[in-house]
């Protein structure tokens, strides 16, 4: 099976990129001839890992959309895939157009519940731009053979917003390799803490996310002084690249205290193993890759109670779930997790068992191959 996978970038920050690079070796071993085309210049991205996995990688970054669309069309003709798979907005619109122009079947991943009220009213957003993007997405979606959604919630929402039939959407989550994630051990925890200059007894909360409005890091920083009031030695670690919210987050952190910005990290799983809790305060998610990874590593989770995160983590049996944009309730859940270690350990064991039965890379990759075969059988 020959597949051309089109994605906006190969940058190291982003669940879609991490999902692709995790899955690539499994797809190649399953007999997929995998080509990857990326649209934005990503000089320090996942190119090396994808090449090592057996994929062929092509940079298709041109000065404007029209020239990028032409370059994609040429690449489709040159590589002759049986199927084009697009992920993220630019790739969806341009990749679908290139595939349809060459008569190649195309499938798309739906990774987030886009075009809702939260996007229309996001800080710095312009409602007319959101609606224009939705119109372009919906128009190109009509010629798409099948869709892959990361969660049932995303499938339900996006079927309505793109005006496509729900039965054209298959739900397949991202997966992670349990061996690559590793687990929490005293040795791993101690080594990472020593490298960070953190004492063994210091309560540590980790948030790993890009610094954008969606991720709700501002809510976490508003909650942090309330955590410090009862746990004054606690430290908040923020791992992830800069974004539209960076300046605001740094101002909040300065007033909150005991916050460390770690920047983009390649060792997020090690950071998780050194933390006492992982916070995922997102305003919305399509799946919640950080939550999924924390479940696999085996670290207590405190998450926003938004539809996709609840679908991923399951229930309060697996993680503390807090209404989004409620700093006081988020602080209370974090304090409870830091202080009631026994109850947190029970949730951790349940969450890791859930991960192993639903979200391993082997399981998910097999489902994606089945998805490709269904699309080609039509």
Protein Blocks (a to p, Z undefined) as FASTA:
>chain_A
ZZddddfblcfbdjklmmmmmmmmmmmmnopacddddfbdcfklcklmmmmnopacdddd
dfbfklmmmmmmmmmmmnopabdcdedjklmmmmmmmmmmnopacddddfbdehilklmm
gghiafklmmmmmmmmmmmmmmpmbdcdfbfklmmmmmmmnopafklpccddddddfkln
opadfklmmmmmmmnopafklccddddddddfklommmmmmmmmmmmmmmmmbccddedd
ddfklmmmmmmmmmnoppacebjafklmmmmmmpcbdcdfbfbdfkopmlmmmmmnopac
dddddfklmmmnopamloccddehilklmmmmmmmmmmmmmlmmmmmmmmmmmmmmmmgf
klmmmmmmmmmmmmmmZZ
